[in-house]
Amino acid sequence: MLWSYVLIALLLFTGIYFTLRSRGVQFRMFGEMIRLLCSSGKRESDDSSADGNTHHTVSSFQAFAVSIASRVGTGNLAGVATAIAIG
């Protein structure tokens, strides 16, 4: 029963409810999201290291890209395995 137009209506209602409840945070903070996503990882020198090497931090975009890649890769592997098993 839920896998019909009821699910679409339920998802739309839930999305509108949470948008109103959070006062549209996904629209209000869009610029901040882009700024944080595009900011690069800064180089920081570690004064306690004896060799004086600089260390890189992971930027927000790099963390985002790794997260998306792992989810898409896992989905592709599961999809191919399911298709082979069904075929």
VMD Tcl script that draws the C-alpha trace (Angstrom):
set ca {
  {0.00 0.00 0.00}
  {2.85 2.38 0.83}
  {4.67 1.86 -2.50}
  {2.32 4.01 -4.54}
  {1.30 7.64 -4.71}
  {0.94 7.55 -0.93}
  {4.73 7.37 -0.58}
  {5.26 10.35 -2.91}
  {2.71 12.43 -0.99}
  {4.24 11.37 2.33}
  {7.75 12.32 1.21}
  {6.61 15.69 -0.14}
  {4.69 16.46 3.06}
  {7.66 15.45 5.20}
  {10.05 17.60 3.15}
  {7.78 20.64 3.39}
  {7.26 20.05 7.12}
  {10.98 19.92 7.88}
  {11.69 22.91 5.60}
  {9.16 24.99 7.53}
  {10.27 23.61 10.88}
  {13.94 24.48 10.22}
  {12.96 27.83 8.67}
  {14.46 26.87 5.29}
  {18.00 26.24 6.50}
  {18.93 24.59 3.18}
  {18.15 27.87 1.42}
  {19.36 30.33 4.06}
  {22.77 28.71 4.49}
  {23.42 27.82 0.83}
  {26.22 30.39 0.48}
  {27.90 29.17 3.65}
  {27.67 25.59 2.41}
  {29.41 26.49 -0.86}
  {32.06 28.52 0.99}
  {32.87 25.63 3.32}
  {32.81 23.08 0.53}
  {35.23 25.09 -1.60}
  {37.64 26.03 1.20}
  {40.87 24.12 0.83}
  {42.77 22.23 3.47}
  {45.42 24.50 4.92}
  {49.03 23.54 5.43}
  {50.07 23.59 9.01}
  {53.64 23.24 10.17}
  {54.08 21.08 13.23}
  {56.64 22.70 15.52}
  {57.03 19.51 17.54}
  {58.22 17.44 14.56}
  {61.98 17.08 14.32}
  {62.17 16.96 10.54}
  {60.14 20.14 9.99}
  {57.77 18.60 7.42}
  {54.47 20.31 6.72}
  {51.26 18.36 7.16}
  {48.18 18.59 4.97}
  {44.67 18.59 6.31}
  {41.70 17.17 4.42}
  {39.48 19.85 2.92}
  {35.71 19.70 3.13}
  {35.48 19.01 -0.60}
  {37.94 16.12 -0.37}
  {35.92 14.54 2.45}
  {32.72 15.08 0.43}
  {34.24 13.51 -2.69}
  {35.48 10.44 -0.81}
  {32.08 9.99 0.82}
  {30.21 10.21 -2.49}
  {32.72 7.93 -4.24}
  {32.41 5.24 -1.60}
  {28.61 5.30 -1.72}
  {28.42 5.26 -5.53}
  {31.07 2.54 -5.77}
  {29.30 0.33 -3.26}
  {25.99 0.86 -5.07}
  {27.54 -0.06 -8.41}
  {29.08 -3.24 -7.01}
  {25.83 -4.26 -5.34}
  {23.86 -3.48 -8.50}
  {26.13 -5.57 -10.71}
  {26.14 -8.44 -8.21}
  {22.33 -8.35 -8.05}
  {22.03 -8.27 -11.84}
  {24.38 -11.24 -12.20}
  {22.54 -13.18 -9.52}
  {19.13 -12.50 -11.09}
  {20.38 -13.11 -14.65}
}
mol new
graphics top color blue
foreach p $ca { graphics top sphere $p radius 0.5 }
foreach p [lrange $ca 0 end-1] q [lrange $ca 1 end] { graphics top cylinder $p $q radius 0.2 }
display resetview
